[in-house]
Amino acid sequence: MPIMRYDVNEFGTRVSVHICRYCGDEFTVCPAIPVERESNFEGCLAVGCPSYDPERDVDKLFDNGADIYHE
């Protein structure tokens, strides 16, 4: 998915902004992907988006694999 623009997050780190091809929402990649590098980010991977993949859920990684969205 092409880079839509660059921005800075709340910590002052440069991020690249993309559009999810599955749900249409904007999402950021940090650190930003250089414009000359091909992007393989096609989905936002957000819970509720068809691109969501529990295996790539960073919150679950830091929560030792616990299901933080359903108790």
C-alpha positions, 0 to 999 in steps of 0.5 A: 500500500503506498504511503499517503503522507508522513507525520509525527506521533505523540513521542516525536517519532516520524511515522508513515501514514497508510490506508487499510485496503480491507477497512479503509481506515488510516493507520501509521507505521513506526518508524516511518517507511522510507519513500523509496522502500516498497511497502508490504503493509496492506492492512491495519491489523486492528481488532474488528478489521478483516486484516486482524491476525491474532498472531501479530497482535503486539498487545497479546505478546506483551500480555503473555498471550492472554486474550485481552479483548475477551474475558 
